Amino acid sequence: MPIRIASIKEGFRRCGIAHSREPKIYADDHFSKEELRILQAEPMLKVEKISAQEIKKAEGSKLKAER
């Protein structure tokens, strides 16, 4: 299942990535199980598992905003 990550502090680094306050979606195989455990335990990050429906909804909203 894909995950969405947002940081409380812009540019906060964990697992080799500078995370943004703007949520970013990662494929379910982007992180190893250990990295995912680390990310989920990090209080500076908001990590959510999301469904394919949520991804489509987010992409649709983004397209509407760009028009």
N, C-alpha and C positions, 0 to 999 in steps of 0.2 A: 504494500500500500504506500503511495507517495506520502511525503511529509512536507509540511510548510514550517519554515523557521523565520522568526523575527527576533531581533535583538532589542533589549531595553536601551542599550547604549550603542549609538551608531559606530560601526567599525569594530565592535567587540570580536575578538578572535578566539576561535575554538576549532579544533580538528583541521587546522590549516586553512581556514576560511575566515575572512573578515565579514561578519554578518551585519546586515543592515536593519534599520528599524522597519523598512518596507519589507513585508513578508515575501519570501522566495520559496518556490516549490521545487523540490528535488525528487528525482525518480527513486523508487523504492530500493534500487540496488546501488545508489550513489555512495552510501556510507556502509561500512562494515557493521556487524552487530555490536562490536565493542564501541565503535565511534558513535553509533546511535544511542547506546546506553549512556555514554559520556555527555552527549548533547542533551538528552532528556533529563539528566541529573543537574544540568547547569542552570542555576537560578537566574542568570542574566539573559537566558534565551526562552522564548516561547516556542515549543515544538509540538506540532499537532499532526497526527495521522489524518489524511484526508482521502475522500473517495474520488473516483473518476468524475462523478457528477459535479462535485465541488470545483474540480479543475475546469470543467467545461463552463460552469457558471461564472467563475473568475475570469476566464478568457473572454466570454461574452460581454461582461461588464467592462473589461479593458478596451475591447473594440468599440463599444458605444462611447466611452470617454474620449477616445482618440478622434472621433468624428467631429 
